[in-house]
Amino acid sequence: MVIVAGHIVVDPGRRDAYLAECVPLVVEARRSPGCLDFALSPDIADSGRINVHERWTSREAVEAFRIGGPSPAQTEAMLSASVAEYEVAAGRDLT
């Protein structure tokens, strides 16, 4: 499994619009082969921060989805980003 996690920072006054523009991307990702979860969410303590969380069955699935990358408008809106991929060998259900 591959987990992609981190955050991006946008202008606080632009965050809601940025997230609204990402809805089609989230829907597309969740329909992609190998996607187990995909979420972009507003941070409750920082009005400019958007948290990123993705789970994929494999690196190949991530790479197949990422071919397009963020749109030019999304890239321009990002003030900074800190997102990384993690390969996970095993997990444990906590529910």
HELIX and SHEET records of a PDB file:
HELIX    1   1 PRO A   12  ARG A   14  5                                   3    
HELIX    2   2 ARG A   15  ARG A   31  1                                  17    
HELIX    3   3 ARG A   59  PHE A   65  1                                   7    
HELIX    4   4 PRO A   72  ALA A   77  1                                   6    
SHEET    1   A 4 CYS A  35  PRO A  42  0                                        
SHEET    2   A 4 ARG A  49  TRP A  56 -1                                        
SHEET    3   A 4 VAL A   2  VAL A  10 -1                                        
SHEET    4   A 4 MET A  78  GLU A  87 -1                                        
END                                                                             
